[in-house]
Amino acid sequence: MFFSIIGYTPLTYGEYVYPDWANALGWVIASLSLICVPIGAVHELATNKEPSLLGRLKNSLRPRITARTSPRHGDEKSYLTAL
């Protein structure tokens, strides 16, 4: 996305140049899927219960889903549970 911004030229179709609002709408739609990642990272770091920033970062990189043995099927089956 960053390289697209650096080498940006307005969208054209043959001789027709699309209006600025159409180009802006395209950038907004493309940015919607990308903005979720930093928002999720900030949310995870802000809501983590660790006191230090390094502890929050380490804790946010650990999986929260663990495999446990199912009590109904014995040791041969396992299922996932959220912590």
Secondary structure, DSSP 4 states (H G I P E B T S, - for coil): -HHHHHT----EETTEE--HHHHHHHHHHHHHHHHHHHHHHHHHHHH---SSHHHHHHHHTS-SEEEEE-TTT-TT-EEEEE-
